[in-house]
Each structure stands twice: as C-alpha cells, then as structure tokens.
Amino acid sequence: MPRYRPHVAARPSWRCRVCGAAWPCSPARLALLGEYREDRTAMLFYLGTLLGEAMSDLATLHDGVAPPDLTARFVTWARAR
C-alpha cells in the first residue's frame, strides 16, 4: 500500500519536496483547505507568515529580489470566495 507523503516546502527554494512544483502546490493547497476548513482566517495568517519567510529566502537566492507573484502564490488563492 503506498504511503501518503505530505506536500511540504523545501527551503530556501520553496519547491514541493514531493512533486517539485512551486509551493504551495495543488495537493498542498487542498490539504491546507481541508485542515483549515473551519477557520479560513487562521489559514490566511499562517500563509501570510510563510509568505514573509519565502520572500526573505527567495530574495537571498535571487540577488535580493523576490519573485513578483508570491502574494498570489501564497495568499490570493486562499481568500474566501
């Protein structure tokens, strides 16, 4: 029986350790939505914290400039619809 491997970020690249996609990848987003289904606000605070960490890590890797799409990647998708 295959064992589930959580889709978590590899730092400092912020790529998924399982699928290699930019984190949060689709499976990570689904897992976060399930985990925080009762408290979307808490999820947004959590993702906002990770956004700050990713900005710092990625800026270090990219000559002091973080990629411009990080807010959409980390937070915008998770807003209430």
VEXMAR-724437 format. One record per residue (C-alpha): residue in three letters; x, z, y. Coordinates in nm, 2 decimals, always signed. Each point is the difference from the previous one (the first is absolute). Layout:
// VEXMAR-724437
<atom res="ALA" east="X" up="Z" north="Y"/>
...
// end
This chain:
// VEXMAR-724437
<atom res="MET" east="+0.00" up="+0.00" north="+0.00"/>
<atom res="PRO" east="+0.15" up="-0.10" north="+0.34"/>
<atom res="ARG" east="+0.07" up="+0.29" north="+0.23"/>
<atom res="TYR" east="-0.13" up="-0.02" north="+0.36"/>
<atom res="ARG" east="+0.28" up="-0.01" north="+0.26"/>
<atom res="PRO" east="-0.10" up="+0.10" north="+0.35"/>
<atom res="HIS" east="+0.08" up="-0.26" north="+0.27"/>
<atom res="VAL" east="+0.22" up="+0.21" north="+0.23"/>
<atom res="ALA" east="+0.24" up="-0.10" north="+0.27"/>
<atom res="ALA" east="+0.37" up="-0.04" north="-0.05"/>
<atom res="ARG" east="+0.17" up="+0.12" north="+0.31"/>
<atom res="PRO" east="+0.16" up="-0.12" north="+0.23"/>
<atom res="SER" east="-0.14" up="-0.35" north="-0.08"/>
<atom res="TRP" east="-0.36" up="+0.11" north="-0.03"/>
<atom res="ARG" east="-0.06" up="-0.24" north="-0.29"/>
<atom res="CYS" east="-0.20" up="+0.10" north="-0.30"/>
<atom res="ARG" east="+0.21" up="+0.14" north="-0.28"/>
<atom res="VAL" east="-0.24" up="-0.16" north="-0.26"/>
<atom res="CYS" east="-0.09" up="-0.34" north="+0.13"/>
<atom res="GLY" east="+0.25" up="-0.05" north="+0.28"/>
<atom res="ALA" east="-0.26" up="-0.09" north="+0.26"/>
<atom res="ALA" east="+0.00" up="+0.15" north="+0.35"/>
<atom res="TRP" east="-0.14" up="+0.35" north="-0.03"/>
<atom res="PRO" east="-0.27" up="+0.09" north="+0.01"/>
<atom res="CYS" east="-0.07" up="-0.28" north="-0.25"/>
<atom res="SER" east="-0.36" up="-0.07" north="-0.12"/>
<atom res="PRO" east="+0.02" up="+0.24" north="-0.30"/>
<atom res="ALA" east="+0.13" up="+0.27" north="+0.23"/>
<atom res="ARG" east="-0.28" up="-0.06" north="+0.25"/>
<atom res="LEU" east="-0.26" up="+0.02" north="-0.27"/>
<atom res="ALA" east="+0.15" up="+0.33" north="-0.13"/>
<atom res="LEU" east="+0.01" up="+0.14" north="+0.36"/>
<atom res="LEU" east="-0.36" up="-0.09" north="+0.06"/>
<atom res="GLY" east="-0.10" up="+0.17" north="-0.33"/>
<atom res="GLU" east="+0.21" up="+0.31" north="+0.07"/>
<atom res="TYR" east="-0.13" up="+0.04" north="+0.36"/>
<atom res="ARG" east="-0.36" up="-0.13" north="-0.06"/>
<atom res="GLU" east="-0.14" up="+0.32" north="+0.14"/>
<atom res="ASP" east="+0.23" up="+0.02" north="+0.30"/>
<atom res="ARG" east="+0.09" up="-0.33" north="+0.16"/>
<atom res="THR" east="+0.14" up="+0.19" north="+0.31"/>
<atom res="ALA" east="+0.25" up="+0.19" north="-0.21"/>
<atom res="MET" east="+0.11" up="-0.33" north="-0.16"/>
<atom res="LEU" east="+0.05" up="-0.15" north="+0.35"/>
<atom res="PHE" east="+0.21" up="+0.30" north="+0.11"/>
<atom res="TYR" east="+0.21" up="-0.03" north="-0.32"/>
<atom res="LEU" east="+0.05" up="-0.37" north="+0.05"/>
<atom res="GLY" east="+0.08" up="+0.05" north="+0.37"/>
<atom res="THR" east="+0.28" up="+0.25" north="-0.11"/>
<atom res="LEU" east="+0.13" up="-0.25" north="-0.25"/>
<atom res="LEU" east="-0.01" up="-0.28" north="+0.27"/>
<atom res="GLY" east="+0.23" up="+0.21" north="+0.22"/>
<atom res="GLU" east="+0.24" up="+0.05" north="-0.28"/>
<atom res="ALA" east="-0.01" up="-0.37" north="-0.10"/>
<atom res="MET" east="+0.06" up="-0.10" north="+0.37"/>
<atom res="SER" east="+0.31" up="+0.21" north="+0.00"/>
<atom res="ASP" east="+0.13" up="-0.11" north="-0.34"/>
<atom res="LEU" east="-0.06" up="-0.37" north="+0.06"/>
<atom res="ALA" east="+0.14" up="+0.00" north="+0.35"/>
<atom res="THR" east="+0.32" up="+0.14" north="-0.15"/>
<atom res="LEU" east="+0.01" up="-0.29" north="-0.25"/>
<atom res="HIS" east="-0.09" up="-0.27" north="+0.26"/>
<atom res="ASP" east="+0.24" up="+0.06" north="+0.29"/>
<atom res="GLY" east="-0.21" up="+0.26" north="+0.18"/>
<atom res="VAL" east="-0.33" up="-0.20" north="-0.01"/>
<atom res="ALA" east="-0.29" up="+0.08" north="-0.24"/>
<atom res="PRO" east="-0.21" up="-0.29" north="-0.12"/>
<atom res="PRO" east="-0.30" up="-0.06" north="+0.24"/>
<atom res="ASP" east="-0.27" up="+0.01" north="-0.27"/>
<atom res="LEU" east="+0.05" up="+0.36" north="-0.11"/>
<atom res="THR" east="-0.32" up="+0.14" north="+0.16"/>
<atom res="ALA" east="-0.22" up="-0.26" north="-0.17"/>
<atom res="ARG" east="+0.19" up="+0.06" north="-0.33"/>
<atom res="PHE" east="-0.03" up="+0.38" north="+0.01"/>
<atom res="VAL" east="-0.31" up="+0.09" north="+0.20"/>
<atom res="THR" east="-0.23" up="-0.28" north="+0.11"/>
<atom res="TRP" east="-0.12" up="-0.09" north="-0.35"/>
<atom res="ALA" east="-0.10" up="+0.36" north="-0.06"/>
<atom res="ARG" east="-0.24" up="+0.04" north="+0.30"/>
<atom res="ALA" east="-0.36" up="+0.07" north="-0.07"/>
<atom res="ARG" east="-0.21" up="-0.32" north="+0.00"/>
// end
